[in-house]
Amino acid sequence: MRTAFLFLMVTVQFLLINRASAQVNVITPDHIYFNNIRSVKFNQLGDPLSMPMYTVGSGEKLELSFDDMDNDVKNYYYSFILCNADWTPAPVNQFDYMRGFSETRILNYRMSSVALQRYTHYSVQLPGTNSYPVKSGNYLLKVYLDSDTTQLAFTRRMFVVENKAGISGFIQQPVSPKLFRTHQKVNFEVNTGSLNIQNPFDQIKVVVLQNYRWDNALTNLRPQFINGNIMKYNAELNCVVPAGKEFRWIDLRSFRLQTERVQRSEYHSNSTDVFAVPDVERSTRVYQFIKDINGKYYLATMDGYDPNFEGDYASVHFSFVAPEPYAGYDMYIFGEMTDYELNDKSRLAYNAASRAYEGTLFLKQGYYNYIYGLVDKTVPNAGFNTELTEGNYWETENNYTILLYFRPLGGRADELVSSITLNSILNRK
């Protein structure tokens, strides 16, 4: 009788986990579902510009933080879902990749002070001692209300790596005359070490990210040569990507002091409006190196306040000067501050009176990078293109992160077995 009862409980839990995994299919990674959630940061502890990646079994920590603009106290919980290299949920029982509780409540919060805008700041360090992954791979972090996964507040990607292989590489100019001045080529090789690989084309997957972005990630890459444990990805047209240009920036660390990128500020009894200096097209301008943070942002203040719970918010107005609208295109402002998403919040509207595209974002005090780009409305699933707004220059400083995934024989999930980040200047050949 006891054996039958235990079997029934395990079966029910397995079905619930499978049901939860099936729901992830319609969940977008790195997306905010609640309008009251702002300033979500998920990174390695102490480094707001890093990817949320740590080594399995190590003492490394990640930090998650966000603001709830309702200015009250809520019961937020988080949990993890193991995913494959393409971010589809892996058909693996949660007991196989997690230890401890299946979900954890976020207990650390603080009400805002000093700031005109009221909010509640939440933070938590991951993995916790009572809930942590034990297998490498891609993980989808879900944050939701009241232990109810249907009340999903936001999601974030997380990476757990177990170093079982090696990657080395460099960045160079493409050989093709058509791409020589506008693109960058990532050359790399993989040392599979002691991995048991029978079919490298099925068991090995490689993803290359430019500046940690997933919208233009390189996938489905095939090695040009395989020699024993060495796989070389250096074909002439492999891993060739538009280089883009250094990101634009705006310094919002103080709403009282106006930086050179702030045109003016307006102060009201319960709000602040900041107007950025109008931006212009840069695609035909001569390349000039300006140190950027590759599309990211970090929270900070100039007044000695703690940006987490004392930093203020403002409505920041951006404009892109254009004598005429780009016919057939939508324009977006893009970066980590828009979650790298193309939606109504990041889309700019053309104002015929001012002859500029205009848009507003509600941002916290900090330092922000961004770019402008176009999406062709006449082409289904057209990608984000910066060729006409920013231009492409091979000299541009970019980070390229290479993620190596391995599927064991009979395995049901892709393991993340190595990772490396190459810089187009420091690792240029």
Summary of the structure (lengths in Angstrom):
residues: 429
radius of gyration: 23.0
end to end distance: 68.9
largest distance: 79.0
contacts: 1328
relative contact order: 0.16
helix: 8%
strand: 42%
